[in-house]
């Protein structure tokens, strides 16, 4: 009896302005572009998808359940540019059939560089989710599903989470199935939910591909694939970007019709059900331990960090931004801290990726820059200005910080 666990990642970064070495403004983020993109994605995805899922929850009287991880940087943009979207998320929260997950507030790679900054961002995100939706997250997902054994130990040490969501990467599972609950090594409480990337990507990436041998994909066919795991799996974890619906897969592909019919087709099999991540963890015991000594993610074919750390530009930019941590703390300036943290958002480094072939096409689709090199130069110009602001003497002092 496989439960179906839907998790949607909901995120938009604060995109940077075009910034040259001659600029001296402390206003780094493109207000017009961020507002227009947020409104566009809201109209194409967030509003129609939220309304459809709210209708499905009501139609199936609570038997259909979903979960979201909404980044803090997107919550800020929605509150500012699209408050009507926030009202639909609030309506979903009040159904009792929606779970909100925790992550790093700024969708950052902070765990790789500073465990203190990581903990601060997770705490900030948990606090914001509880404030907005009246529920305290019990399950954690790291940025881009980045994970290893050390992350599991860190999350368990926080004492507030029951589980972690990550990628069901073949090279860590071997011949085992991702359709079971697992435990991390040396952890007593937290459990692991692993993404079924094959079925997830059928929706997220292959749905509108007319060259795909399974095209067109209808809800009854997909439900049949799920039913094949009856008796050979606890849970089918369907994890994907929320923007799949209406933005990556446009409305005219039939993606909303597919989603509209999927719960009915899945629930036709009397043994099937939908559960939130917390409900899955309560219902099923781990069947074994998954050892992940090296970092994995859900990105690209490699399922590693190469999307953000695959070249010298990315490595340099990340090193330089985290090198400022101590100075940022000492400055005790809210504006500087906010700018520094927004510069940690993983998208900035994703735009610098120089991969080619299939993965490279995906990177180009998301990037607002003409090339990865333009992205790097623009980012480093902004970071240089941030360093200059940090070096400015504070009122009543004469000391100059060294950056």
N, C-alpha and C positions, 0 to 999 in steps of 0.2 A: 504494500500500500504506500506508494510514494506521495508525500505531501509536495505541493508546489509552493515554492517560496520566491516571490517576486521582490526584488530590490532595485530601486532606481536611484542612480547618482544624478543629482541636480546641481549644476555648477556653471557659472560664468565668471571669468576673471575681470578685474579692473585693468583694462587695456591701457597701455602707455601712449602718451602723445608722441608725435614726431619731435625728437629732442636732439639738438646738435651740441657740439662743444662750445658754441657761442651763446647758448641759452643759459639763463641764470634764474629762471622761475622755479619756485618750490612747488608749483602745481604740475605734477607729473602725469596725471591720468586724464584721458580724453573723455571729458564729460559728455560731449555730443555723441561720440561713437558708442560709449557704454550705454547711454540712454537709448539710442536707436536700436542697438542690437538686443538689449534686454526687452524692449517693447516688441520687436519683431519675433523673437523666440517665444515671448508670452502669447502673442496672437497665434503663432503657428503650432506651438506645443503646449505650454503650461496651462493655458486656459481651456482649450478643447480637451486635452488629456485629463486634467483634473475633473472637469465636469462629467466626462464619460466614466471615469473610475468611480466618482461619487454615485453616479446613476447605477453602475454595476453593483456596488456595495449594497445599495438600497434594494435593487431588484432581487438580489440573491440573499437578502435578509441576513447579512453578516457572514455568509459562507465564503464570500470572496474577500481576501485580505492581501494587503500590500505593505511595502515599507519604503521609506525614503531616507537618503542622506543628503541634506541640503547644506551647502557650504555657507559659512558666515558671510563671505564676500558677496554671494548671491543674495542672501537675505537682506543685506544692506541695500543692494540695488533694487530689489523688489519693493522694499519699503519706500524707497525714494522715487522710483520711476513707474512701478506697476503695483500699487497697493491692492488692486482688485485681485491679483493673483494670490496675495497673502490671505485674503478673505476665503478663497476656495481651499487653500491648504488648511485653514482653520476649520472649515466645514468638514474636510476629510478627517482631521484630528478628532473631531467630536463624534465621529461614527463609532469609535472604539475598535475599528478594523484596520487601523493604520498605525504602524510603528515608525518612529523617527530614530535614526541611528546617530551615533557620535562619530566625529572625525576631527581633524585639525581645522580650526576655524578658518584659516587662510589657505586651505588646500595646499599645504606646503610639504617640503621634503625635510622638515625640521628633525624628524627622528634620526636621520642619517648624520646630522651635524650637531645637534644640541638637544639632549634629553630634557634639559630644563625648559627650553623654549617649546619643545614638543608638549610637555606636560601643561604648560601655561595655555597653549592654544587649544588643547583638548578640553581643559577646564572651562575656558571661555566659551567654547562651542556648546558644551553640556549646559552651562548656565543659560545661554541664549535659547536653546531648544526648550528647556524647562520653562523659561519666562514666556515664550511665544505660544507654546502648545500644551503647557501644563503637564508634561510628562518627562521623566528623567531617563535618558537613553541607557539601555542595559547591554547593548551590543555595539562594538566598535568596528569601524572600517577605516583603515589608513588611506591616505591619499593614493589614488591609482592602485589600490589593493596591495601596496608595497608591504612586504611581510618577511619576517624570519623568526627564528626561535627567540632572539633577544627582544623583539617587539612583543611577543607573547608574554615573556617574563615581566616586561615593563607594564603592560596593560593589567596583568594579574596583580602586580604590586600596588596599583591604584585602588584596588578594592571595591570598584563600583560596577565592573562589567562582568557579564556571564559568558560572553563569547566574542569571537573575532571573525570577520568575513574576509576571505582572501581568494586567490585564484586556484583553481583545480588544475595546476600545471602537471603535464604528463611526466616531466622529468623528476618530480618529487613523489608522485604517486606510484610510478612503476606500473604494475599490472593491477593495482587497486582502483576502485571506482570512486569518483568524486561525489557520488550520490548517497553518501553516508556522513554521519557526524564523526569527527575525529578529535583527538586531544593533542596539544603540543607537548613535547617532552619537558619534564621537570616543572609542570604546572598542575595544580590540584583542582582548580576551579574552572578556569576558562576553557571553552570548547571551540572547535573550528568548524565553520561552514565554508565549503569550497564551491566556487562557481563551476557550473556545468557550462564550459565555454563553447562547446559544440552547439548545444541547443540555444544558448543565449545569442551566439553570433549568427545563428540562422535568422533570428529576428532583427538583430541590431545591424548586421552588415550585409547579409545575403538576400534579405527579403525582396528587394526590388531588382536583383541581378537576373536579367533575362537569360544570361548564359549559364546559370546554375541549373543543374540537372533536376532539382526539386521545384523549380519555378513553374507555376505560381504556388505560393505557400498559403494554404487555407487552414482555418482553425481546426477543422476536423482531422486533417492530416497531422498537424502538430500534436494534437491531443492523442492521436494514435501512437506517435513516437513516445510520448510520456507513459502511456499505458503499457508499453513493452517492458517497463521497469517494475511493474507490479510483481512483488515477490523477490525482487533483486535490487532493492534500494529503499532508503528511508525518505529521501527528499531530493527533489530536482530544484537546484538553486539557479534561478534565472536572474542574473545580475547584468544590468546594462545602463548606459546613459539614458536619462529620461528624454533627452532631445532626440532619441531614436524616433519618437512619435511626433511626426509633423515637421521636424526640422531636418534630421538626417535622412529619414524616409518620409518623403512628402505625402501629404494627404491623398493625392491622386494615385499613389501606389496601392492604396487600399489598406494601409497600416491600421487606421482607426477601425475599419470594419473587421479586420482580423482580431484586434483587441476586444472589440465589442462582442464577438461570438466565442472567444476562447474560454471564458469561465464556464459557459453552458456546455461546451464540448468536453471539457475536462471533467466536470461534475456529472456527466452522463454515466461515467463509471463509478459505481457506488462505493468503491474502495478509495477513490481519490478525494483529496481535500486541499484547501489552501491554508497555509499557516504563515504567520510573521516569523522573523528570525528567532525572537525570544520564545515563541510557542514551539518552534522546532527543537530548540535546546532543552525545553522542559519535557518534550514528548519522547525524545530519543537519547539513548546513552551512546557514548562513543564506542566505535567498533575497533579502534586501535589508535596508535600514535603516528602522527606525521612529523617527521624530522625535517626541518628546513634550515640548515646551517647557513646557506647563502641566500641573499635577498632575491625575492621574486616580485613580480607585479602582474597586472593584467594587460600590459601594453605590448603590442606587436607580436611577431612570431616567437621572439626569444623569451618573452615573459620575464624580462630582467629590467635593469635600470638604464639600458642603453638609449631609451627615448629621451632621457634627461641628462645622462652622464656619459654619452657615447663619444664625445669629442672634447678637444682642449678648450674650446670656447665655453661650453657648458660647465666644465669642471672649474674653470677660472671664475666665471660669473658666480657660481654657487659658493666657492671658497671666499670670494671677496665680500659677498653680502653677509655671510655668517661670521666673518672676521670682525664685523662691526658690533656684534652682540653686546660685549661688555661696555663699549662706549655708549650704546643706545640706553642701556640700563642706567649708567651713571648720569646721563643727560636728564633723565626723568622728565621728558618732554612728550606729551601725548601725541602731538602731531608728528614728530619725528618717529616715534614708535609705530604709529599707524602706517606711515609711509614705508618704513623698513619692513614691516610685516606684509604689506601688500606686495612688496617686491619679492617676497619669498614664494608667492603663488607658483605652482609648478608649471603653469602654462608658459610663463616667460622663458623657461629653459627648454620646453618642448618646441617652441618656435625656432630654437637654435639648432635643432636636430638636422643632421646632414645625410640621413638615410635615403636610400633610393629604392627603386622598384615598388612593390605593393605598399610596404610600410611608409615609404617616402611620400606616396600619393596621399595617404591619410594625413600625414603631418602638414603637407601643403594645403590641404582642404581647411584645416583649422587655423592656419597662420594668417595674420593680417599683413605680413611683411612680404616683400618681393623675394627675399632670400634669407637663409639662416644667418648670414653674415650681417645683413641689415638689422636683424633682430638683436644680435649681440652688440653691435656698435651703439644702437639706440639705448639698450639697457645699460651699458657701461657708462654712457654719457649721463644718464639719470643717476646712476649710483655714484658717479664722481661728484655730482652736485650735492647729493645727500652727505657725502663725506665732508664737503666744504661747510655745510651747515653744522655738522657735528664739531668741526674744528673752530667755529666761531666762539669767542669768549662769551660766557654768560654774564648778565648784568651783575656788577659788583665783583667780578673776577678778572684776572689778567692772564690766567693759564690758558694755554692752547693745547687741545687734544691732538695726539698723534695718530693718524689713520693710515 
